[in-house]
Amino acid sequence: MKKIICFLSCIVFCISCSNTDDYEAIFLENETIALEIPVGFPALNNAFYTNRPTKLGVELGKKLFSDKRFSANNTIACASCHIQANAFADNNAKAIGIFARIGLRNTPPIQNMAFLNFYNWDGSKLQLEKQSIVPIITHEEMNSSIIEVIDKIKVDKAYRDLFKKTFGDENITPERIYKSIAQFEYTLISANSKYDRVKRKENESFSVSEARGYQVFQEKCNSCHSTELFTDQSFRNIGFPLNTDSNEGGRGRVTGIEKDYMSFRVPTLRNIEVTAPYGSFGQFATLRQLLDYLDNGVILTDNLNPIFKENGNRIPLNEQEKIDLISFMKTLTDTHFLGGD
C-alpha cells in the first residue's frame, strides 16, 4: 500500500513540476514590454499601470483589433476605420460602419493613447480599457455586443491558445478582450517625426518656411495644442460649423452642463498631414480650408473659447503665415509610425 501511495505521489509531483515548467515558460514568453517613453511626454494614464503591455497581450490585442467578427455581420473590424497609414484614422468625414451606416463623428487617430486622460471626442471614457465597447455596441458602427463577439471567437482554436498563453487559461471574457486591445493600443507611440528629430538635434533642421511656421504655431496655436502631444487635452468650443445631427452635443452630451455644449477634446496635431478631413465631423477637407475658416471668423456662441472672443472671434493669419504653418505641421508626420521606412 505504501508503495502505491509513493508511486501516486511521484506522479502528482511530476505533473506538478510539468505544469510549473509550462507556466514558467509561458511567463517568460509573455514578458512585459518596456515602452520607450519619449522625452517631454506627459505622464501615462493611471490605468496603464494596472494593464501593462505584455508580448502576448499585445499580439492578442492586435489580432482582436483586426477581427471583423466584432461586427454583427462580420464586415467591420476596429482596423477597418483605424488605418495605420492614416495614423490609425481614415479619410472619411464621418466613420462608416456596418451596412455603410454613417456615424456621428469623424474617426479619431489612435496614437500616443497611453498618455491621454480622456478618450473619444467628448471624453466619455477615462480608461482605454473601457473605450472599445463603444464601437462594438454602437448601431452605426459594429451594431453587436461583446457576448456575440465571444460566441464567435471562442470556437477559434488559435484564440483559445492565445488567451491561454496570455492569461493562463482558455477563458475568453469581456475584460480580457478589452485589456488586450488596450495593451496593443498603448504601444502605438508616435514620436519620430522630423519635428522630433530636430528637437533631438539629430543632424536635421527646419527649412526656412518650417521654422517660420513653428514660430507662428508658438504664437497662435500653442495655447491649445501644447505639450509634446500637441494637445492640452482640454475641451473647447472653437466655433466650428455645427453638426446638424440632433444626437450631437459635444462634451455637454457627457456632462449635461450647458457651458460644455459643442465643446470637443482638442485634437493632437501629430500626423495631421494624413488624417484629413478635419473637425469632429470632417467639416474641413484640407488644412488650408481649416486655417481660412479660423482667419475669416468662427461662429459666435456664448461658450466660445475666450481666445477667439478676445480676437474678434478669429485667429488672424496672413497668407504667408498659413503657408508656413502648414509647412510646420507637416514636420509632425512620423512615416515610420505610419508603416513607412
N, C-alpha and C positions, 0 to 999 in steps of 0.2 A: 504493500500500500504506500509505504514511504517512497519507494522508487517511482511509483506512478505520479505521486504528488510532485516529486522532484522533477520528473520529466515534463509535467504540465507547466510547472513554474519556469522551466527553461524556455519552453515555447512562448509563454507570455512575455518573458524577458526579451527574447529575440524579436518578437513582434513589436514590443515597445521600443526597442532600440531602432528597429527598422522605421517605425513611424517617426521617431525623433529625428533620425537621419533625413527622412523625407522632408519634414517640416524645416529642419535646419537648412537643407538645400534650397527649399522654396524661399526661406527668409533671405538667404544670401543672394538668390537670383532676383528677389524683389526688393532690392536695396533702395533706400531713399535717394532721390535725385537732388543733388546740390545745385540749386539755381544760382546763376551768376547775376547778382543784383547790380544794375548799372549805377555808377556814381551819380549822386544827386537825386536819385528817385525817392519819392516819399515812402513812408512806412507801408509794410504789407498789411492787407486786410487781416483783421484778427482771426477770421475763420480759417485762414491759410494754415495757421499753426496747429489746428486740430485735424487737418486733412492734407498733410504734406505730400507732394507728389512722389510716387514710387515708380520704379521702372515698369512694373507690370500694370500698376494702376493707370499710368499714362497710356500704355499700349491698349488697355481695355477701353479707356475713355475715348481714345481716337477711333477705335472700332465702332463704338456706340454712336459717336458723333457723325459717322458716315453711313449709318444704317437707315435705310428708307422704311424699314418696318416700324419705325417710330410713328409713322403717319397711318391713318385709318386704311388707306388704300395702297400702302406700300410704295408711294411715289416721291415722298419728300423726307429728306434727312436734314439734320442740322447743317451739314455741309452743302446742301442744295442752295441755301441762301448765303451762308458764310463761306465765301470762296477765297482761298489763300491769296491768289493773285490780286485780289481787291482788299487786302488786309482783313480777310475774313468778313467782308461785306459783299454787296453786289452792286450792280449798276441800275437797279430799278428804283423808281421814285418811292414806291411802297413795296413792302415784301409781298411776294406772290407764293401762295401756299397750295394746298390740296384743291384739286379741281379748278386750278387757276384763279382761286379766290384772292381778292386784293385785301391786304391787311390794312391796319390803321396807320402804320408809320413806316418810315424808311428803315432798312436793315442796318443796325449799327455795326461798325467794325469790332472785331474781337482781338484786342491786343493790350498787353500790359494790364490784364484784368486783375492780377494778384494785388495791384496797388490801388484799386478803386474802392471807394466806400459805399457806392451805390451802383445798381445795375438797372438797365432799361432807361429809356428816355425820361421817364418820370420818376426814376429812383424807387420803384415799387419793391425792389428786393435789395437787402443789405448783405446777403451772402451769396456767393456764386453757386453754392450747393443747392440753393432754393430757386435759382433762376430757370433752370432747364425745364421745369414742369410747365412754365408759361406757354412756350410754343407747342408743347405736346397737347395741351387741352384747349388751346385757342381755336375757335371754329374756322377762322380764315387761314390758319397755319397748318397744323397737323391733324386737328379735329379727332384726337384719340384720347386715350387715358393710359396711365402708367401700368394699370392692370392688363390692358390689352397688349401693351408692349411686352410685358413679361411673359404673357401666354404665348406670344410668337417666338421669342428668342430662347425660352427655356428648353425647347426641343433641339436646339442647336448645340451639338457636342462641343464645337470649338468654343462657344461661350461658356458652357459648363466647366470646361477645363480651365479656361482663363479666369473665371470667377474663383475657382478652387485655388489656383496658384496665387491669386491676388489677395483673397480674403480667408483662405483656409478650408473652405468647403464650397460645394456647388450651388448653394442657396443664392438665388437671384432676387434681390429685394430692391424696392424703390430707393432706399438710402444708398445702397451700394452703387446703383446706376448713377445717381446724382453726384456722389462723391468722385466716381471715376471720371465722369465728364468734366467736372470742375478741376480735377488734377491735370487732365490734358490741357485745359484752357489756362491754367496757372503757368504752364511752360511757354505760352505764346508771348514772349517778351521781344519787343522791337526797340532796339537802341543802337543800331549800326548804320544810320543814315549818314549822308555827307555832313550834316549838321553835327552829329555826334563825333565823327572823325575829326572835324575841325576843332571842336571843343577839346578833344583829347590830344590835339596837336600831332596828328598822325600824318604829317607831311602833306596835308591838304589845306586849301584856303578857299574862302568865298570869292566868287567873281565880284566885279565892281557892283553889278546890279544886285547880286545876292546880299552883299554887305550893306548896301543902301536899304534893301528890303528888311534886313534884320533890324536896322535902326528904326525904320517905320514901325515894325512889329513891336519893338520895345516901347515906343511912344504911344501907339494907338490900339494895341491888341493885348498886350501883356497883362493888363489888369484882370482879364477873364481867362485867357489862355496861358496861365502861369505854370510854374514848376516844370520839371523835365518831362512831365506827361503832356504838357501844353493844354492843360485844363485845370482850373481850380476846383473842379467837381461841384460847383455851386449850381443852383437852379435860377434861371433868369428869363424874364420876358424881354426880348430884344426887338419886338415889333415886326416880326416876320409875317408874311401873308398867312391868314388863318386856315387851318384845316376845317373844312365845312362839315366833316363827319360829326354828328351830334354826340358821339361817344368820346370825343376828344375834350380834354380839359387840362392837359399837361400835368404838372406836379399837383395841381389842385384836385385832380382826379384821385390822387392818393391821400392827400392831407385833408381835403374838404375845406381848406382855407381859401378865402376869396383872393387874397393877395398872391396866391400861388397859381391862379388861373392862367393857363397858357405859358407857364414857365417850364423850361426844359433844361436838362443837365447840359452844361457847357461841353460840347464835344471836343475830343482831342484833335489836334491838327497833324499829328503824326500820320504819315502815309496818305495825307489828304488828296494828293495828286491822283490817287487811284480809287477814291471812294465816292465819286460823283454818282448821282446828283446830291445836292447838299440841303440840309434842313431836316426838320423832324418828319416831313413827308415829301422830301425831294423837291422843295419849292424852286431850287435853282439848278439849272443844268450844268453850269460851269462856275469856276471860281470868279471869273470876270463878272458874270451876272450877279453873283453874290456881293462882290465889292461895289458894283454900281448901285445896287439897291441900298446898301449901307450909306453910300455917299449921297444919294438923292433924297433920302429921308425915309424913315420907317413908320409903321403905324403907331399913332399916339394912343396909349392906353393909360389907365390910372396907375397900373403897376409896372409901367415901362421902366426898365433899368435906369437908375439915376445917371449913369454915364452918358446915355443918349439924351435924356431930358436936359442935361446941363450943356449940351452941344447942339441945341436946335433939332433934337430927335434924329440925329445923324452922326456918322463918323466921317468927317470931311477928308477926302482923298483926291489928290490931283492925278492926272494921267500917269506921270512918271512914278508916283508912289504906288499906284495899282500894279504897274508892270513890275516894279522892283519887289513888291510884297509877294506877288505870285512866284517870282524867281526864288525868293527865300523859302516860301512854303514848299517848293519842290525839292529843296535840300533836305526835307524831312522824310523823303521816300527811302525806305530801307529795302533795297532789292533782294538782299539775302532772305529777309523775313518773308518776302512775297514769293519765295520759291525760285528766285533767280540765283545767279552766281554770287 
